[in-house]
Every structure is written in structure tokens, then in C-alpha cells.
Amino acid sequence: MEIFLWGVLPYVVALVFVGGLIWRHRYDQFGWTTRSSQLYESRILKFASPVFHFALLAVFLGHVVGLMIPKAFTDWVGLDQHMYHMGAFYGGGLAGVALVLGLALLIYRRRTQTAVFRATTWNDKIMYLVLALVVGLGMVATLTGDKTPTGAEHNYRETVSVWFRSLFTFQPNVEAMGAATWQFQTHVVIALLLIAMIPFTRLVHAFSAPLHYLFRPYIVYRSRDGQARHSQTVKGRGWDPIGTKDNEKSRR
């Protein structure tokens, strides 16, 4: 079971994740959206959404630091284990509390606002459930995962982090992950499930960035009087076509 969970499952999830993104982009581009419900209700959303997204960014950066930066490096720069643990405990705990608050408000809004709830699909409900489990188990791991059942101190940077980095060399360190506490193991398993679900849920919007908005031509509004019809628009910076078919046709 450990070989499957820590040596096989991560690569299966990676294949589903990448394959799902390719499939969704190729066959369901119109569904590649958050399916925003802001028109139905905005009072709660305008507070809950920024809290959730900024907290999620902080949690993500914390995971990058904890999983990708080896303990030997932080020791070398003079950051001992106690200092690192305190920073991760309080910093990660604060970000986790904000994330729980934001997610709780989003779920509360979706459940109590009739119009929003009617727009909620079973796919959304399952996604929210798995997301809540990942966030909740992450908080449990942060607050209680520093001790093994025997009472010995557990340092996830010597277990989970070592295993995570070994995946990139295709030599998964199953023993390292097997030595982690059950809190971290459960958190990782549910997180892998969430990653596999992302291409097939509204969470796929995280991989969309409207960068073309920075380079698109200005939108011009013209009146319908005769003077406007006979006026000429002088092309300048920002008016050049950006490569779309419609722009190429208009250029001809």
C-alpha cells in the first residue's frame, strides 16, 4: 500500500492532471470558467473571495518554501529548526485560519443564497467538500502533526519534503513519506485527489490569466451623427492588430 500511495499514485495524479487540462482546453474551452455567481449576490462575495484567494496564495507560498527548500539550506543560512518551526506554526497557522474563514464564508454564501445555491452543481458540491477536507487536514497537520504516536518529534522537512522532491527525479523515497505522521499522510492523499479533480472543476480557472488584455486595442465608442461617420481615426500605439482573424480581415 505504501508503494502505491507514495510511489505510484503521485504519477497517476500527474497524468490525470496534465491530460485533463489538455482535454478541457481542447474540447471544453467554453466551460473553462469560474461560472461566477457575482450577479446573484455580491455583498458576502466581495469580502469572502479576496480573503480566500490571498490566504490561498500565502498558503501556497508556504508550501513551496517548506517542500522545495531543503533543511540543510536553512541550517546553512542560520535558521535553526526552532525558529523555522515557530515561523511555520504562527505564519502558516494565521494563513490557514484566514483560508478557513474565506472558504467557510464562500460555502455559507452558496448554501444560504437561493439563487447561488440553484446555480451550484453536484460537481461544485464535491469540489467544495474535497477542498474543505484538504484545508481542514492541513490545519490539523500544522497544529498537531509535530509528534509521532510514540511522542517523538516529527519534522516534516525530513519526511514529506524529502519524498516530494524525490518525485521529480523519478525515484520516490517511499520510506521517507512512510515515516510521516498520519496527519500529513492523510493531508497529502486528499490533496492528491484534489489535484486530480482540478481539470474537471471550476478550479481550472486558476490556470487562466487574461494577459491579452494588456495588449488588446482600445475600445472606441463613436456617435451616429454625420460628423462621426466622416471622421478618420488615426492609428497609433495600441491600435495595431494583435493577430486575431477578425483583426486581420479588418486590416485587409
C-alpha positions as CSV (number, residue, x, y, z in Angstrom):
1,M,0.0,0.0,0.0
2,E,2.8,2.4,0.8
3,I,4.5,1.8,-2.6
4,F,1.2,2.5,-4.3
5,L,0.3,5.6,-2.3
6,W,3.8,7.3,-2.3
7,G,5.4,5.7,-5.3
8,V,2.7,5.2,-7.9
9,L,-0.3,7.4,-7.1
10,P,1.5,10.8,-7.5
11,Y,2.4,9.9,-11.1
12,V,-1.1,8.7,-11.8
13,V,-2.4,12.0,-10.5
14,A,0.1,13.9,-12.6
15,L,-1.0,12.1,-15.8
16,V,-4.7,12.8,-15.0
17,F,-3.9,16.4,-14.2
18,V,-2.0,17.2,-17.4
19,G,-4.2,15.0,-19.6
20,G,-7.3,16.6,-18.1
21,L,-6.0,20.1,-18.7
22,I,-5.3,19.3,-22.3
23,W,-8.7,17.6,-22.8
24,R,-10.5,20.5,-21.2
25,H,-8.7,23.1,-23.2
26,R,-9.3,21.3,-26.4
27,Y,-12.9,20.2,-26.0
28,D,-14.5,22.4,-23.3
29,Q,-13.0,25.9,-23.7
30,F,-16.4,27.5,-23.1
31,G,-16.6,25.6,-19.8
32,W,-13.2,26.8,-18.8
33,T,-14.6,29.4,-16.3
34,T,-15.4,30.0,-12.7
35,R,-19.1,30.2,-13.5
36,S,-19.2,33.4,-11.5
37,S,-22.3,34.0,-9.3
38,Q,-21.5,37.6,-8.5
39,L,-24.6,38.8,-10.2
40,Y,-26.7,36.7,-7.8
41,E,-25.0,38.0,-4.6
42,S,-22.0,40.3,-4.1
43,R,-22.2,41.6,-0.5
44,I,-20.6,38.5,1.0
45,L,-18.6,37.6,-2.0
46,K,-16.7,40.9,-2.1
47,F,-15.2,40.1,1.3
48,A,-15.0,36.3,1.2
49,S,-13.4,35.9,-2.2
50,P,-10.3,38.2,-1.6
51,V,-9.8,36.7,1.9
52,F,-9.9,33.2,0.4
53,H,-7.6,33.9,-2.6
54,F,-5.0,35.9,-0.8
55,A,-4.9,33.4,2.0
56,L,-4.6,30.6,-0.5
57,L,-1.6,32.4,-2.1
58,A,0.1,32.7,1.3
59,V,-0.5,29.0,2.0
60,F,0.8,28.1,-1.5
61,L,4.0,30.1,-1.0
62,G,4.4,28.5,2.4
63,H,4.2,25.0,0.9
64,V,6.7,26.0,-1.8
65,V,9.2,27.1,0.9
66,G,8.5,24.0,3.1
67,L,8.6,21.4,0.4
68,M,11.2,22.8,-2.0
69,I,13.9,24.3,0.2
70,P,16.0,21.6,1.9
71,K,16.6,21.8,5.6
72,A,20.3,21.8,5.0
73,F,20.0,25.2,3.3
74,T,18.0,26.8,6.1
75,D,20.5,25.4,8.6
76,W,23.3,26.9,6.5
77,V,21.9,30.4,6.5
78,G,21.5,30.2,10.3
79,L,17.7,29.4,10.5
80,D,17.6,26.7,13.1
81,Q,14.7,24.2,13.5
82,H,13.1,26.0,16.4
83,M,13.0,29.3,14.5
84,Y,11.7,27.7,11.4
85,H,9.0,25.8,13.3
86,M,7.8,28.9,15.1
87,G,7.6,30.8,11.7
88,A,5.7,27.9,10.1
89,F,3.5,27.4,13.1
90,Y,2.4,31.0,13.5
91,G,2.7,32.2,9.9
92,G,1.2,29.1,8.5
93,G,-1.5,29.0,11.2
94,L,-2.5,32.6,10.5
95,A,-2.8,32.0,6.8
96,G,-4.6,28.7,7.4
97,V,-7.2,30.5,9.7
98,A,-7.8,33.1,7.0
99,L,-8.2,30.4,4.4
100,V,-10.7,28.5,6.6
101,L,-12.6,31.7,7.2
102,G,-12.7,32.6,3.5
103,L,-13.8,29.1,2.5
104,A,-16.4,28.9,5.2
105,L,-17.9,32.2,4.0
106,L,-18.0,31.1,0.4
107,I,-19.7,27.8,1.4
108,Y,-22.1,29.7,3.7
109,R,-23.0,32.1,0.9
110,R,-23.5,29.3,-1.6
111,R,-25.8,27.4,0.8
112,T,-27.9,30.3,2.1
113,Q,-28.4,32.4,-1.0
114,T,-31.1,30.7,-3.0
115,A,-30.1,31.9,-6.4
116,V,-26.4,30.9,-5.8
117,F,-27.4,27.5,-4.5
118,R,-29.6,26.8,-7.5
119,A,-26.5,27.5,-9.7
120,T,-24.5,25.0,-7.7
121,T,-23.9,21.7,-9.4
122,W,-23.0,18.3,-7.9
123,N,-19.6,18.8,-9.3
124,D,-19.3,22.0,-7.3
125,K,-20.5,20.3,-4.1
126,I,-18.0,17.5,-4.4
127,M,-15.2,20.0,-5.2
128,Y,-16.1,22.1,-2.1
129,L,-16.1,19.0,0.1
130,V,-12.7,17.8,-1.0
131,L,-11.3,21.4,-0.8
132,A,-12.6,21.7,2.7
133,L,-11.1,18.4,3.7
134,V,-7.7,19.4,2.3
135,V,-7.8,22.8,4.1
136,G,-9.0,21.2,7.4
137,L,-6.5,18.4,7.3
138,G,-3.8,20.9,6.5
139,M,-4.7,22.8,9.7
140,V,-4.7,19.6,11.7
141,A,-1.3,18.7,10.3
142,T,0.1,22.1,11.1
143,L,-1.2,22.2,14.7
144,T,-0.8,18.6,15.7
145,G,1.5,16.8,13.3
146,D,4.8,17.6,15.1
147,K,4.6,14.5,17.3
148,T,4.6,10.8,16.3
149,P,2.3,8.4,18.2
150,T,5.3,7.4,20.3
151,G,5.8,11.0,21.4
152,A,8.9,11.5,19.3
153,E,9.4,14.9,17.5
154,H,8.4,14.8,13.8
155,N,10.0,17.2,11.3
156,Y,8.0,17.1,8.0
157,R,11.1,18.6,6.2
158,E,12.8,15.3,6.8
159,T,9.9,13.2,5.7
160,V,7.3,14.8,3.5
161,S,9.7,17.3,1.9
162,V,12.3,14.7,1.1
163,W,9.6,12.5,-0.5
164,F,8.1,15.4,-2.5
165,R,11.5,16.4,-4.0
166,S,12.3,12.8,-4.8
167,L,9.3,12.6,-7.1
168,F,11.0,15.0,-9.6
169,T,13.9,12.6,-10.0
170,F,11.5,9.6,-10.6
171,Q,13.0,7.9,-7.6
172,P,10.2,8.3,-4.9
173,N,11.5,8.0,-1.4
174,V,8.6,5.8,-0.1
175,E,10.3,5.2,3.2
176,A,10.6,9.0,4.0
177,M,6.8,9.5,3.4
178,G,6.0,6.4,5.3
179,A,7.8,7.8,8.3
180,A,5.5,10.9,8.3
181,T,2.7,11.2,10.9
182,W,-0.9,10.2,9.9
183,Q,-1.9,13.8,9.8
184,F,0.5,14.7,7.0
185,Q,-0.2,11.4,5.2
186,T,-3.9,11.9,5.1
187,H,-3.5,15.5,4.1
188,V,-1.3,14.5,1.2
189,V,-3.6,11.8,0.0
190,I,-6.7,14.1,-0.1
191,A,-4.5,16.8,-1.7
192,L,-3.6,14.4,-4.5
193,L,-7.3,13.7,-5.0
194,L,-8.0,17.4,-5.3
195,I,-5.2,17.9,-7.8
196,A,-6.6,15.1,-10.0
197,M,-10.0,16.8,-9.8
198,I,-8.9,20.3,-10.8
199,P,-9.1,20.0,-14.6
200,F,-12.7,18.8,-14.3
201,T,-14.0,21.5,-11.9
202,R,-14.3,25.3,-11.7
203,L,-10.8,25.3,-10.1
204,V,-9.4,25.1,-13.6
205,H,-9.7,28.9,-13.8
206,A,-6.5,29.1,-11.7
207,F,-4.6,28.3,-14.9
208,S,-6.1,31.1,-16.9
209,A,-4.6,34.6,-17.0
210,P,-6.1,37.2,-19.3
211,L,-2.7,38.5,-20.4
212,H,-4.0,39.5,-23.8
213,Y,-6.0,42.2,-22.1
214,L,-2.7,44.1,-21.6
215,F,-2.1,44.2,-25.4
216,R,-5.6,44.4,-26.9
217,P,-6.6,47.6,-28.8
218,Y,-8.6,50.2,-27.1
219,I,-12.4,50.1,-27.2
220,V,-13.7,53.1,-29.1
221,Y,-17.3,54.4,-28.9
222,R,-18.5,56.6,-31.8
223,S,-21.6,58.6,-32.1
224,R,-24.0,58.1,-35.0
225,D,-24.0,61.7,-36.3
226,G,-22.7,62.6,-39.7
227,Q,-19.5,64.2,-38.4
228,A,-18.5,61.0,-36.8
229,R,-19.2,58.9,-39.9
230,H,-16.9,61.1,-42.0
231,S,-14.2,61.4,-39.4
232,Q,-11.0,59.4,-39.7
233,T,-9.3,57.6,-36.9
234,V,-5.6,58.0,-36.7
235,K,-3.9,54.7,-35.8
236,G,-1.3,54.9,-33.1
237,R,0.2,52.8,-30.4
238,G,-2.4,50.3,-29.2
239,W,-4.4,50.2,-32.4
240,D,-2.3,47.6,-34.3
241,P,-3.9,44.2,-34.8
242,I,-2.9,41.6,-32.3
243,G,-3.0,38.5,-34.5
244,T,-6.7,37.5,-34.4
245,K,-8.6,36.6,-37.6
246,D,-11.1,39.4,-37.2
247,N,-8.3,42.0,-36.9
248,E,-6.5,40.5,-40.0
249,K,-9.7,40.8,-42.0
250,S,-10.3,44.4,-40.9
251,R,-6.8,45.2,-41.9
252,R,-7.3,44.0,-45.4
